[in-house]
Amino acid sequence: MAGTLATSMPNPTLRWETSTQLDIGFDLGFLKDDRITLLFDYFNKVTDDPIFNVPLPNESGYNDI
């Protein structure tokens, strides 16, 4: 007979993590055949309610990700 057995209490406050992100880009070319170009990119991602944190080495300057 196959099955599963719960060995720990459930966590009623556990939720899915949510992420929002913004990515904006701008390209502009000047002169014949775009010899001078201007590029701008902005990216921002924010994650709320992470399920768990991954520790990072001290050399990175951050505690976790």
PDBQT receptor file of N, H, CA, C and O in Angstrom, charges set to zero:
ATOM      1  N   MET A   1       0.841  -1.165   0.000  1.00  0.00    +0.000 N 
ATOM      2  CA  MET A   1       0.000   0.000   0.000  1.00  0.00    +0.000 C 
ATOM      3  C   MET A   1       0.899   1.245   0.000  1.00  0.00    +0.000 C 
ATOM      4  O   MET A   1       1.817   1.346   0.814  1.00  0.00    +0.000 OA
ATOM      5  N   ALA A   2       0.633   2.203  -0.922  1.00  0.00    +0.000 N 
ATOM      6  H   ALA A   2      -0.113   2.122  -1.583  1.00  0.00    +0.000 HD
ATOM      7  CA  ALA A   2       1.431   3.425  -1.036  1.00  0.00    +0.000 C 
ATOM      8  C   ALA A   2       0.653   4.600  -0.453  1.00  0.00    +0.000 C 
ATOM      9  O   ALA A   2      -0.578   4.609  -0.477  1.00  0.00    +0.000 OA
ATOM     10  N   GLY A   3       1.371   5.588   0.067  1.00  0.00    +0.000 N 
ATOM     11  H   GLY A   3       2.370   5.581   0.087  1.00  0.00    +0.000 HD
ATOM     12  CA  GLY A   3       0.715   6.770   0.610  1.00  0.00    +0.000 C 
ATOM     13  C   GLY A   3       1.723   7.720   1.218  1.00  0.00    +0.000 C 
ATOM     14  O   GLY A   3       2.931   7.495   1.137  1.00  0.00    +0.000 OA
ATOM     15  N   THR A   4       1.229   8.771   1.820  1.00  0.00    +0.000 N 
ATOM     16  H   THR A   4       0.249   8.954   1.885  1.00  0.00    +0.000 HD
ATOM     17  CA  THR A   4       2.096   9.740   2.478  1.00  0.00    +0.000 C 
ATOM     18  C   THR A   4       1.616   9.933   3.898  1.00  0.00    +0.000 C 
ATOM     19  O   THR A   4       0.451   9.699   4.219  1.00  0.00    +0.000 OA
ATOM     20  N   LEU A   5       2.518  10.353   4.724  1.00  0.00    +0.000 N 
ATOM     21  H   LEU A   5       3.465  10.543   4.463  1.00  0.00    +0.000 HD
ATOM     22  CA  LEU A   5       2.212  10.588   6.130  1.00  0.00    +0.000 C 
ATOM     23  C   LEU A   5       2.759  11.959   6.514  1.00  0.00    +0.000 C 
ATOM     24  O   LEU A   5       3.952  12.215   6.353  1.00  0.00    +0.000 OA
ATOM     25  N   ALA A   6       1.899  12.843   7.021  1.00  0.00    +0.000 N 
ATOM     26  H   ALA A   6       0.930  12.634   7.153  1.00  0.00    +0.000 HD
ATOM     27  CA  ALA A   6       2.337  14.165   7.455  1.00  0.00    +0.000 C 
ATOM     28  C   ALA A   6       3.163  14.027   8.726  1.00  0.00    +0.000 C 
ATOM     29  O   ALA A   6       2.712  13.450   9.715  1.00  0.00    +0.000 OA
ATOM     30  N   THR A   7       4.391  14.570   8.683  1.00  0.00    +0.000 N 
ATOM     31  H   THR A   7       4.756  15.039   7.879  1.00  0.00    +0.000 HD
ATOM     32  CA  THR A   7       5.283  14.451   9.837  1.00  0.00    +0.000 C 
ATOM     33  C   THR A   7       5.541  15.792  10.508  1.00  0.00    +0.000 C 
ATOM     34  O   THR A   7       6.275  15.854  11.495  1.00  0.00    +0.000 OA
ATOM     35  N   SER A   8       4.946  16.874   9.987  1.00  0.00    +0.000 N 
ATOM     36  H   SER A   8       4.350  16.824   9.186  1.00  0.00    +0.000 HD
ATOM     37  CA  SER A   8       5.120  18.185  10.605  1.00  0.00    +0.000 C 
ATOM     38  C   SER A   8       3.817  18.974  10.483  1.00  0.00    +0.000 C 
ATOM     39  O   SER A   8       2.952  18.661   9.666  1.00  0.00    +0.000 OA
ATOM     40  N   MET A   9       3.707  19.991  11.307  1.00  0.00    +0.000 N 
ATOM     41  H   MET A   9       4.410  20.246  11.971  1.00  0.00    +0.000 HD
ATOM     42  CA  MET A   9       2.506  20.819  11.304  1.00  0.00    +0.000 C 
ATOM     43  C   MET A   9       2.503  21.722  10.066  1.00  0.00    +0.000 C 
ATOM     44  O   MET A   9       3.561  22.214   9.672  1.00  0.00    +0.000 OA
ATOM     45  N   PRO A  10       1.350  21.951   9.448  1.00  0.00    +0.000 N 
ATOM     46  CA  PRO A  10       1.292  22.862   8.305  1.00  0.00    +0.000 C 
ATOM     47  C   PRO A  10       1.467  24.311   8.751  1.00  0.00    +0.000 C 
ATOM     48  O   PRO A  10       1.213  24.649   9.907  1.00  0.00    +0.000 OA
ATOM     49  N   ASN A  11       1.895  25.148   7.837  1.00  0.00    +0.000 N 
ATOM     50  H   ASN A  11       2.101  24.874   6.897  1.00  0.00    +0.000 HD
ATOM     51  CA  ASN A  11       2.075  26.562   8.108  1.00  0.00    +0.000 C 
ATOM     52  C   ASN A  11       0.921  27.331   7.460  1.00  0.00    +0.000 C 
ATOM     53  O   ASN A  11       0.932  27.517   6.243  1.00  0.00    +0.000 OA
ATOM     54  N   PRO A  12      -0.072  27.782   8.228  1.00  0.00    +0.000 N 
ATOM     55  CA  PRO A  12      -1.227  28.455   7.630  1.00  0.00    +0.000 C 
ATOM     56  C   PRO A  12      -0.904  29.835   7.049  1.00  0.00    +0.000 C 
ATOM     57  O   PRO A  12      -1.700  30.363   6.272  1.00  0.00    +0.000 OA
ATOM     58  N   THR A  13       0.232  30.429   7.399  1.00  0.00    +0.000 N 
ATOM     59  H   THR A  13       0.878  29.999   8.030  1.00  0.00    +0.000 HD
ATOM     60  CA  THR A  13       0.584  31.751   6.871  1.00  0.00    +0.000 C 
ATOM     61  C   THR A  13       1.452  31.678   5.615  1.00  0.00    +0.000 C 
ATOM     62  O   THR A  13       1.843  32.715   5.080  1.00  0.00    +0.000 OA
ATOM     63  N   LEU A  14       1.759  30.466   5.135  1.00  0.00    +0.000 N 
ATOM     64  H   LEU A  14       1.441  29.624   5.570  1.00  0.00    +0.000 HD
ATOM     65  CA  LEU A  14       2.582  30.304   3.940  1.00  0.00    +0.000 C 
ATOM     66  C   LEU A  14       1.809  30.770   2.709  1.00  0.00    +0.000 C 
ATOM     67  O   LEU A  14       0.674  30.351   2.483  1.00  0.00    +0.000 OA
ATOM     68  N   ARG A  15       2.440  31.651   1.909  1.00  0.00    +0.000 N 
ATOM     69  H   ARG A  15       3.362  31.992   2.092  1.00  0.00    +0.000 HD
ATOM     70  CA  ARG A  15       1.830  32.177   0.686  1.00  0.00    +0.000 C 
ATOM     71  C   ARG A  15       2.833  32.084  -0.451  1.00  0.00    +0.000 C 
ATOM     72  O   ARG A  15       4.032  31.926  -0.224  1.00  0.00    +0.000 OA
ATOM     73  N   TRP A  16       2.331  32.183  -1.680  1.00  0.00    +0.000 N 
ATOM     74  H   TRP A  16       1.356  32.311  -1.865  1.00  0.00    +0.000 HD
ATOM     75  CA  TRP A  16       3.206  32.241  -2.834  1.00  0.00    +0.000 C 
ATOM     76  C   TRP A  16       3.927  33.582  -2.837  1.00  0.00    +0.000 C 
ATOM     77  O   TRP A  16       3.350  34.611  -2.485  1.00  0.00    +0.000 OA
ATOM     78  N   GLU A  17       5.190  33.560  -3.237  1.00  0.00    +0.000 N 
ATOM     79  H   GLU A  17       5.660  32.724  -3.523  1.00  0.00    +0.000 HD
ATOM     80  CA  GLU A  17       5.888  34.829  -3.372  1.00  0.00    +0.000 C 
ATOM     81  C   GLU A  17       5.382  35.542  -4.626  1.00  0.00    +0.000 C 
ATOM     82  O   GLU A  17       4.982  34.893  -5.593  1.00  0.00    +0.000 OA
ATOM     83  N   THR A  18       5.399  36.852  -4.609  1.00  0.00    +0.000 N 
ATOM     84  H   THR A  18       5.724  37.379  -3.824  1.00  0.00    +0.000 HD
ATOM     85  CA  THR A  18       4.929  37.643  -5.744  1.00  0.00    +0.000 C 
ATOM     86  C   THR A  18       6.057  38.535  -6.234  1.00  0.00    +0.000 C 
ATOM     87  O   THR A  18       6.857  39.037  -5.444  1.00  0.00    +0.000 OA
ATOM     88  N   SER A  19       6.110  38.724  -7.535  1.00  0.00    +0.000 N 
ATOM     89  H   SER A  19       5.461  38.317  -8.176  1.00  0.00    +0.000 HD
ATOM     90  CA  SER A  19       7.145  39.571  -8.139  1.00  0.00    +0.000 C 
ATOM     91  C   SER A  19       6.505  40.588  -9.070  1.00  0.00    +0.000 C 
ATOM     92  O   SER A  19       5.552  40.285  -9.788  1.00  0.00    +0.000 OA
ATOM     93  N   THR A  20       7.040  41.787  -9.045  1.00  0.00    +0.000 N 
ATOM     94  H   THR A  20       7.814  42.034  -8.462  1.00  0.00    +0.000 HD
ATOM     95  CA  THR A  20       6.659  42.809 -10.018  1.00  0.00    +0.000 C 
ATOM     96  C   THR A  20       7.942  43.311 -10.660  1.00  0.00    +0.000 C 
ATOM     97  O   THR A  20       8.979  43.420 -10.004  1.00  0.00    +0.000 OA
ATOM     98  N   GLN A  21       7.861  43.614 -11.943  1.00  0.00    +0.000 N 
ATOM     99  H   GLN A  21       7.020  43.525 -12.475  1.00  0.00    +0.000 HD
ATOM    100  CA  GLN A  21       9.061  44.078 -12.618  1.00  0.00    +0.000 C 
ATOM    101  C   GLN A  21       8.722  45.164 -13.624  1.00  0.00    +0.000 C 
ATOM    102  O   GLN A  21       7.612  45.238 -14.150  1.00  0.00    +0.000 OA
ATOM    103  N   LEU A  22       9.722  46.008 -13.873  1.00  0.00    +0.000 N 
ATOM    104  H   LEU A  22      10.624  45.948 -13.445  1.00  0.00    +0.000 HD
ATOM    105  CA  LEU A  22       9.619  47.110 -14.817  1.00  0.00    +0.000 C 
ATOM    106  C   LEU A  22      10.858  47.066 -15.699  1.00  0.00    +0.000 C 
ATOM    107  O   LEU A  22      11.982  46.993 -15.201  1.00  0.00    +0.000 OA
ATOM    108  N   ASP A  23      10.650  47.111 -17.008  1.00  0.00    +0.000 N 
ATOM    109  H   ASP A  23       9.737  47.170 -17.413  1.00  0.00    +0.000 HD
ATOM    110  CA  ASP A  23      11.757  47.106 -17.964  1.00  0.00    +0.000 C 
ATOM    111  C   ASP A  23      11.469  48.156 -19.027  1.00  0.00    +0.000 C 
ATOM    112  O   ASP A  23      10.504  48.036 -19.781  1.00  0.00    +0.000 OA
ATOM    113  N   ILE A  24      12.304  49.181 -19.084  1.00  0.00    +0.000 N 
ATOM    114  H   ILE A  24      13.088  49.278 -18.471  1.00  0.00    +0.000 HD
ATOM    115  CA  ILE A  24      12.136  50.266 -20.040  1.00  0.00    +0.000 C 
ATOM    116  C   ILE A  24      13.400  50.373 -20.880  1.00  0.00    +0.000 C 
ATOM    117  O   ILE A  24      14.510  50.343 -20.349  1.00  0.00    +0.000 OA
ATOM    118  N   GLY A  25      13.233  50.496 -22.179  1.00  0.00    +0.000 N 
ATOM    119  H   GLY A  25      12.331  50.520 -22.611  1.00  0.00    +0.000 HD
ATOM    120  CA  GLY A  25      14.373  50.643 -23.070  1.00  0.00    +0.000 C 
ATOM    121  C   GLY A  25      14.156  51.749 -24.080  1.00  0.00    +0.000 C 
ATOM    122  O   GLY A  25      13.022  52.041 -24.459  1.00  0.00    +0.000 OA
ATOM    123  N   PHE A  26      15.250  52.367 -24.518  1.00  0.00    +0.000 N 
ATOM    124  H   PHE A  26      16.171  52.130 -24.209  1.00  0.00    +0.000 HD
ATOM    125  CA  PHE A  26      15.193  53.477 -25.462  1.00  0.00    +0.000 C 
ATOM    126  C   PHE A  26      16.424  53.406 -26.354  1.00  0.00    +0.000 C 
ATOM    127  O   PHE A  26      17.549  53.360 -25.855  1.00  0.00    +0.000 OA
ATOM    128  N   ASP A  27      16.222  53.397 -27.673  1.00  0.00    +0.000 N 
ATOM    129  H   ASP A  27      15.309  53.434 -28.079  1.00  0.00    +0.000 HD
ATOM    130  CA  ASP A  27      17.322  53.371 -28.647  1.00  0.00    +0.000 C 
ATOM    131  C   ASP A  27      17.151  54.554 -29.590  1.00  0.00    +0.000 C 
ATOM    132  O   ASP A  27      16.048  54.825 -30.066  1.00  0.00    +0.000 OA
ATOM    133  N   LEU A  28      18.245  55.254 -29.857  1.00  0.00    +0.000 N 
ATOM    134  H   LEU A  28      19.140  55.034 -29.471  1.00  0.00    +0.000 HD
ATOM    135  CA  LEU A  28      18.206  56.409 -30.741  1.00  0.00    +0.000 C 
ATOM    136  C   LEU A  28      19.466  56.415 -31.596  1.00  0.00    +0.000 C 
ATOM    137  O   LEU A  28      20.574  56.280 -31.076  1.00  0.00    +0.000 OA
ATOM    138  N   GLY A  29      19.296  56.572 -32.915  1.00  0.00    +0.000 N 
ATOM    139  H   GLY A  29      18.396  56.682 -33.337  1.00  0.00    +0.000 HD
ATOM    140  CA  GLY A  29      20.440  56.601 -33.821  1.00  0.00    +0.000 C 
ATOM    141  C   GLY A  29      20.542  57.929 -34.552  1.00  0.00    +0.000 C 
ATOM    142  O   GLY A  29      19.524  58.518 -34.917  1.00  0.00    +0.000 OA
ATOM    143  N   PHE A  30      21.775  58.410 -34.771  1.00  0.00    +0.000 N 
ATOM    144  H   PHE A  30      22.602  57.932 -34.475  1.00  0.00    +0.000 HD
ATOM    145  CA  PHE A  30      22.030  59.675 -35.448  1.00  0.00    +0.000 C 
ATOM    146  C   PHE A  30      22.917  59.444 -36.665  1.00  0.00    +0.000 C 
ATOM    147  O   PHE A  30      23.608  58.431 -36.777  1.00  0.00    +0.000 OA
ATOM    148  N   LEU A  31      22.876  60.399 -37.556  1.00  0.00    +0.000 N 
ATOM    149  H   LEU A  31      22.315  61.222 -37.465  1.00  0.00    +0.000 HD
ATOM    150  CA  LEU A  31      23.706  60.435 -38.754  1.00  0.00    +0.000 C 
ATOM    151  C   LEU A  31      23.380  59.263 -39.680  1.00  0.00    +0.000 C 
ATOM    152  O   LEU A  31      22.583  58.387 -39.347  1.00  0.00    +0.000 OA
ATOM    153  N   LYS A  32      24.009  59.274 -40.835  1.00  0.00    +0.000 N 
ATOM    154  H   LYS A  32      24.657  59.986 -41.106  1.00  0.00    +0.000 HD
ATOM    155  CA  LYS A  32      23.758  58.240 -41.846  1.00  0.00    +0.000 C 
ATOM    156  C   LYS A  32      24.158  56.863 -41.308  1.00  0.00    +0.000 C 
ATOM    157  O   LYS A  32      25.240  56.703 -40.744  1.00  0.00    +0.000 OA
ATOM    158  N   ASP A  33      23.308  55.901 -41.479  1.00  0.00    +0.000 N 
ATOM    159  H   ASP A  33      22.428  56.030 -41.937  1.00  0.00    +0.000 HD
ATOM    160  CA  ASP A  33      23.533  54.513 -41.038  1.00  0.00    +0.000 C 
ATOM    161  C   ASP A  33      23.732  54.404 -39.526  1.00  0.00    +0.000 C 
ATOM    162  O   ASP A  33      24.415  53.494 -39.056  1.00  0.00    +0.000 OA
ATOM    163  N   ASP A  34      23.136  55.330 -38.757  1.00  0.00    +0.000 N 
ATOM    164  H   ASP A  34      22.582  56.070 -39.138  1.00  0.00    +0.000 HD
ATOM    165  CA  ASP A  34      23.200  55.278 -37.292  1.00  0.00    +0.000 C 
ATOM    166  C   ASP A  34      24.638  55.168 -36.780  1.00  0.00    +0.000 C 
ATOM    167  O   ASP A  34      24.940  54.293 -35.968  1.00  0.00    +0.000 OA
ATOM    168  N   ARG A  35      25.513  56.036 -37.240  1.00  0.00    +0.000 N 
ATOM    169  H   ARG A  35      25.268  56.747 -37.900  1.00  0.00    +0.000 HD
ATOM    170  CA  ARG A  35      26.920  55.997 -36.811  1.00  0.00    +0.000 C 
ATOM    171  C   ARG A  35      27.079  56.336 -35.336  1.00  0.00    +0.000 C 
ATOM    172  O   ARG A  35      28.000  55.845 -34.684  1.00  0.00    +0.000 OA
ATOM    173  N   ILE A  36      26.198  57.164 -34.807  1.00  0.00    +0.000 N 
ATOM    174  H   ILE A  36      25.449  57.564 -35.337  1.00  0.00    +0.000 HD
ATOM    175  CA  ILE A  36      26.194  57.487 -33.374  1.00  0.00    +0.000 C 
ATOM    176  C   ILE A  36      24.875  56.985 -32.804  1.00  0.00    +0.000 C 
ATOM    177  O   ILE A  36      23.806  57.361 -33.285  1.00  0.00    +0.000 OA
ATOM    178  N   THR A  37      24.942  56.147 -31.793  1.00  0.00    +0.000 N 
ATOM    179  H   THR A  37      25.811  55.841 -31.402  1.00  0.00    +0.000 HD
ATOM    180  CA  THR A  37      23.726  55.596 -31.198  1.00  0.00    +0.000 C 
ATOM    181  C   THR A  37      23.705  55.878 -29.703  1.00  0.00    +0.000 C 
ATOM    182  O   THR A  37      24.746  55.943 -29.050  1.00  0.00    +0.000 OA
ATOM    183  N   LEU A  38      22.526  56.039 -29.193  1.00  0.00    +0.000 N 
ATOM    184  H   LEU A  38      21.680  55.986 -29.724  1.00  0.00    +0.000 HD
ATOM    185  CA  LEU A  38      22.306  56.239 -27.768  1.00  0.00    +0.000 C 
ATOM    186  C   LEU A  38      21.356  55.148 -27.290  1.00  0.00    +0.000 C 
ATOM    187  O   LEU A  38      20.261  54.993 -27.830  1.00  0.00    +0.000 OA
ATOM    188  N   LEU A  39      21.768  54.399 -26.288  1.00  0.00    +0.000 N 
ATOM    189  H   LEU A  39      22.658  54.524 -25.849  1.00  0.00    +0.000 HD
ATOM    190  CA  LEU A  39      20.960  53.304 -25.750  1.00  0.00    +0.000 C 
ATOM    191  C   LEU A  39      20.740  53.527 -24.270  1.00  0.00    +0.000 C 
ATOM    192  O   LEU A  39      21.659  53.913 -23.548  1.00  0.00    +0.000 OA
ATOM    193  N   PHE A  40      19.528  53.285 -23.821  1.00  0.00    +0.000 N 
ATOM    194  H   PHE A  40      18.782  52.971 -24.408  1.00  0.00    +0.000 HD
ATOM    195  CA  PHE A  40      19.199  53.394 -22.408  1.00  0.00    +0.000 C 
ATOM    196  C   PHE A  40      18.305  52.229 -22.027  1.00  0.00    +0.000 C 
ATOM    197  O   PHE A  40      17.291  51.991 -22.683  1.00  0.00    +0.000 OA
ATOM    198  N   ASP A  41      18.664  51.496 -20.975  1.00  0.00    +0.000 N 
ATOM    199  H   ASP A  41      19.488  51.690 -20.443  1.00  0.00    +0.000 HD
ATOM    200  CA  ASP A  41      17.861  50.392 -20.464  1.00  0.00    +0.000 C 
ATOM    201  C   ASP A  41      17.759  50.514 -18.955  1.00  0.00    +0.000 C 
ATOM    202  O   ASP A  41      18.747  50.801 -18.279  1.00  0.00    +0.000 OA
ATOM    203  N   TYR A  42      16.555  50.295 -18.428  1.00  0.00    +0.000 N 
ATOM    204  H   TYR A  42      15.753  50.062 -18.977  1.00  0.00    +0.000 HD
ATOM    205  CA  TYR A  42      16.328  50.294 -16.988  1.00  0.00    +0.000 C 
ATOM    206  C   TYR A  42      15.508  49.066 -16.647  1.00  0.00    +0.000 C 
ATOM    207  O   TYR A  42      14.465  48.822 -17.256  1.00  0.00    +0.000 OA
ATOM    208  N   PHE A  43      15.975  48.286 -15.671  1.00  0.00    +0.000 N 
ATOM    209  H   PHE A  43      16.821  48.483 -15.177  1.00  0.00    +0.000 HD
ATOM    210  CA  PHE A  43      15.283  47.072 -15.247  1.00  0.00    +0.000 C 
ATOM    211  C   PHE A  43      15.223  47.055 -13.730  1.00  0.00    +0.000 C 
ATOM    212  O   PHE A  43      16.236  47.270 -13.065  1.00  0.00    +0.000 OA
ATOM    213  N   ASN A  44      14.042  46.801 -13.178  1.00  0.00    +0.000 N 
ATOM    214  H   ASN A  44      13.219  46.626 -13.718  1.00  0.00    +0.000 HD
ATOM    215  CA  ASN A  44      13.871  46.721 -11.731  1.00  0.00    +0.000 C 
ATOM    216  C   ASN A  44      12.886  45.597 -11.427  1.00  0.00    +0.000 C 
ATOM    217  O   ASN A  44      11.778  45.579 -11.963  1.00  0.00    +0.000 OA
ATOM    218  N   LYS A  45      13.286  44.660 -10.572  1.00  0.00    +0.000 N 
ATOM    219  H   LYS A  45      14.186  44.674 -10.137  1.00  0.00    +0.000 HD
ATOM    220  CA  LYS A  45      12.428  43.548 -10.179  1.00  0.00    +0.000 C 
ATOM    221  C   LYS A  45      12.371  43.501  -8.658  1.00  0.00    +0.000 C 
ATOM    222  O   LYS A  45      13.406  43.512  -7.990  1.00  0.00    +0.000 OA
ATOM    223  N   VAL A  46      11.157  43.449  -8.115  1.00  0.00    +0.000 N 
ATOM    224  H   VAL A  46      10.317  43.440  -8.657  1.00  0.00    +0.000 HD
ATOM    225  CA  VAL A  46      10.945  43.412  -6.674  1.00  0.00    +0.000 C 
ATOM    226  C   VAL A  46      10.153  42.146  -6.344  1.00  0.00    +0.000 C 
ATOM    227  O   VAL A  46       9.092  41.905  -6.920  1.00  0.00    +0.000 OA
ATOM    228  N   THR A  47      10.670  41.342  -5.416  1.00  0.00    +0.000 N 
ATOM    229  H   THR A  47      11.532  41.538  -4.947  1.00  0.00    +0.000 HD
ATOM    230  CA  THR A  47       9.983  40.132  -4.977  1.00  0.00    +0.000 C 
ATOM    231  C   THR A  47       9.524  40.321  -3.545  1.00  0.00    +0.000 C 
ATOM    232  O   THR A  47      10.320  40.659  -2.669  1.00  0.00    +0.000 OA
ATOM    233  N   ASP A  48       8.235  40.101  -3.308  1.00  0.00    +0.000 N 
ATOM    234  H   ASP A  48       7.588  39.826  -4.020  1.00  0.00    +0.000 HD
ATOM    235  CA  ASP A  48       7.650  40.214  -1.981  1.00  0.00    +0.000 C 
ATOM    236  C   ASP A  48       7.297  38.832  -1.446  1.00  0.00    +0.000 C 
ATOM    237  O   ASP A  48       6.995  37.919  -2.214  1.00  0.00    +0.000 OA
ATOM    238  N   ASP A  49       7.338  38.685  -0.135  1.00  0.00    +0.000 N 
ATOM    239  H   ASP A  49       7.583  39.427   0.489  1.00  0.00    +0.000 HD
ATOM    240  CA  ASP A  49       6.994  37.427   0.554  1.00  0.00    +0.000 C 
ATOM    241  C   ASP A  49       7.779  36.234   0.018  1.00  0.00    +0.000 C 
ATOM    242  O   ASP A  49       7.178  35.239  -0.386  1.00  0.00    +0.000 OA
ATOM    243  N   PRO A  50       9.133  36.314   0.006  1.00  0.00    +0.000 N 
ATOM    244  CA  PRO A  50       9.898  35.161  -0.491  1.00  0.00    +0.000 C 
ATOM    245  C   PRO A  50       9.656  33.940   0.387  1.00  0.00    +0.000 C 
ATOM    246  O   PRO A  50       9.499  34.056   1.603  1.00  0.00    +0.000 OA
ATOM    247  N   ILE A  51       9.628  32.784  -0.236  1.00  0.00    +0.000 N 
ATOM    248  H   ILE A  51       9.755  32.690  -1.223  1.00  0.00    +0.000 HD
ATOM    249  CA  ILE A  51       9.393  31.540   0.489  1.00  0.00    +0.000 C 
ATOM    250  C   ILE A  51      10.573  31.239   1.402  1.00  0.00    +0.000 C 
ATOM    251  O   ILE A  51      10.378  30.814   2.540  1.00  0.00    +0.000 OA
ATOM    252  N   PHE A  52      11.782  31.452   0.924  1.00  0.00    +0.000 N 
ATOM    253  H   PHE A  52      11.940  31.798  -0.001  1.00  0.00    +0.000 HD
ATOM    254  CA  PHE A  52      12.972  31.312   1.765  1.00  0.00    +0.000 C 
ATOM    255  C   PHE A  52      14.094  32.146   1.187  1.00  0.00    +0.000 C 
ATOM    256  O   PHE A  52      14.067  32.492   0.006  1.00  0.00    +0.000 OA
ATOM    257  N   ASN A  53      15.080  32.474   2.003  1.00  0.00    +0.000 N 
ATOM    258  H   ASN A  53      15.102  32.193   2.963  1.00  0.00    +0.000 HD
ATOM    259  CA  ASN A  53      16.252  33.234   1.583  1.00  0.00    +0.000 C 
ATOM    260  C   ASN A  53      17.430  32.286   1.393  1.00  0.00    +0.000 C 
ATOM    261  O   ASN A  53      17.603  31.338   2.158  1.00  0.00    +0.000 OA
ATOM    262  N   VAL A  54      18.229  32.545   0.379  1.00  0.00    +0.000 N 
ATOM    263  H   VAL A  54      18.088  33.316  -0.243  1.00  0.00    +0.000 HD
ATOM    264  CA  VAL A  54      19.432  31.756   0.123  1.00  0.00    +0.000 C 
ATOM    265  C   VAL A  54      20.625  32.545   0.650  1.00  0.00    +0.000 C 
ATOM    266  O   VAL A  54      20.859  33.665   0.197  1.00  0.00    +0.000 OA
ATOM    267  N   PRO A  55      21.396  31.985   1.607  1.00  0.00    +0.000 N 
ATOM    268  CA  PRO A  55      22.549  32.722   2.140  1.00  0.00    +0.000 C 
ATOM    269  C   PRO A  55      23.646  32.881   1.079  1.00  0.00    +0.000 C 
ATOM    270  O   PRO A  55      23.864  32.004   0.244  1.00  0.00    +0.000 OA
ATOM    271  N   LEU A  56      24.321  34.023   1.143  1.00  0.00    +0.000 N 
ATOM    272  H   LEU A  56      24.144  34.735   1.821  1.00  0.00    +0.000 HD
ATOM    273  CA  LEU A  56      25.418  34.306   0.223  1.00  0.00    +0.000 C 
ATOM    274  C   LEU A  56      26.725  34.398   1.007  1.00  0.00    +0.000 C 
ATOM    275  O   LEU A  56      26.706  34.653   2.211  1.00  0.00    +0.000 OA
ATOM    276  N   PRO A  57      27.868  34.190   0.329  1.00  0.00    +0.000 N 
ATOM    277  CA  PRO A  57      29.159  34.331   1.012  1.00  0.00    +0.000 C 
ATOM    278  C   PRO A  57      29.358  35.764   1.500  1.00  0.00    +0.000 C 
ATOM    279  O   PRO A  57      28.858  36.707   0.887  1.00  0.00    +0.000 OA
ATOM    280  N   ASN A  58      30.088  35.924   2.602  1.00  0.00    +0.000 N 
ATOM    281  H   ASN A  58      30.493  35.158   3.100  1.00  0.00    +0.000 HD
ATOM    282  CA  ASN A  58      30.341  37.245   3.161  1.00  0.00    +0.000 C 
ATOM    283  C   ASN A  58      31.063  38.174   2.192  1.00  0.00    +0.000 C 
ATOM    284  O   ASN A  58      30.900  39.392   2.260  1.00  0.00    +0.000 OA
ATOM    285  N   GLU A  59      31.858  37.604   1.292  1.00  0.00    +0.000 N 
ATOM    286  H   GLU A  59      31.990  36.614   1.237  1.00  0.00    +0.000 HD
ATOM    287  CA  GLU A  59      32.621  38.414   0.345  1.00  0.00    +0.000 C 
ATOM    288  C   GLU A  59      31.728  39.178  -0.617  1.00  0.00    +0.000 C 
ATOM    289  O   GLU A  59      32.166  40.161  -1.213  1.00  0.00    +0.000 OA
ATOM    290  N   SER A  60      30.465  38.739  -0.782  1.00  0.00    +0.000 N 
ATOM    291  H   SER A  60      30.108  37.940  -0.298  1.00  0.00    +0.000 HD
ATOM    292  CA  SER A  60      29.569  39.394  -1.734  1.00  0.00    +0.000 C 
ATOM    293  C   SER A  60      29.103  40.752  -1.225  1.00  0.00    +0.000 C 
ATOM    294  O   SER A  60      28.690  41.597  -2.020  1.00  0.00    +0.000 OA
ATOM    295  N   GLY A  61      29.162  40.977   0.097  1.00  0.00    +0.000 N 
ATOM    296  H   GLY A  61      29.497  40.291   0.743  1.00  0.00    +0.000 HD
ATOM    297  CA  GLY A  61      28.684  42.219   0.657  1.00  0.00    +0.000 C 
ATOM    298  C   GLY A  61      27.204  42.186   1.014  1.00  0.00    +0.000 C 
ATOM    299  O   GLY A  61      26.674  43.153   1.560  1.00  0.00    +0.000 OA
ATOM    300  N   TYR A  62      26.531  41.067   0.707  1.00  0.00    +0.000 N 
ATOM    301  H   TYR A  62      26.962  40.281   0.264  1.00  0.00    +0.000 HD
ATOM    302  CA  TYR A  62      25.126  40.899   1.042  1.00  0.00    +0.000 C 
ATOM    303  C   TYR A  62      24.957  39.676   1.927  1.00  0.00    +0.000 C 
ATOM    304  O   TYR A  62      25.785  38.766   1.895  1.00  0.00    +0.000 OA
ATOM    305  N   ASN A  63      23.884  39.647   2.722  1.00  0.00    +0.000 N 
ATOM    306  H   ASN A  63      23.211  40.386   2.749  1.00  0.00    +0.000 HD
ATOM    307  CA  ASN A  63      23.643  38.499   3.602  1.00  0.00    +0.000 C 
ATOM    308  C   ASN A  63      22.966  37.347   2.882  1.00  0.00    +0.000 C 
ATOM    309  O   ASN A  63      23.352  36.190   3.049  1.00  0.00    +0.000 OA
ATOM    310  N   ASP A  64      21.952  37.664   2.079  1.00  0.00    +0.000 N 
ATOM    311  H   ASP A  64      21.639  38.603   1.943  1.00  0.00    +0.000 HD
ATOM    312  CA  ASP A  64      21.194  36.615   1.401  1.00  0.00    +0.000 C 
ATOM    313  C   ASP A  64      20.550  37.157   0.130  1.00  0.00    +0.000 C 
ATOM    314  O   ASP A  64      20.583  38.355  -0.150  1.00  0.00    +0.000 OA
ATOM    315  N   ILE A  65      19.971  36.244  -0.619  1.00  0.00    +0.000 N 
ATOM    316  H   ILE A  65      19.944  35.271  -0.392  1.00  0.00    +0.000 HD
ATOM    317  CA  ILE A  65      19.284  36.621  -1.863  1.00  0.00    +0.000 C 
ATOM    318  C   ILE A  65      17.899  36.002  -1.849  1.00  0.00    +0.000 C 
ATOM    319  O   ILE A  65      17.133  36.181  -2.795  1.00  0.00    +0.000 OA
TER     320      ILE A  65
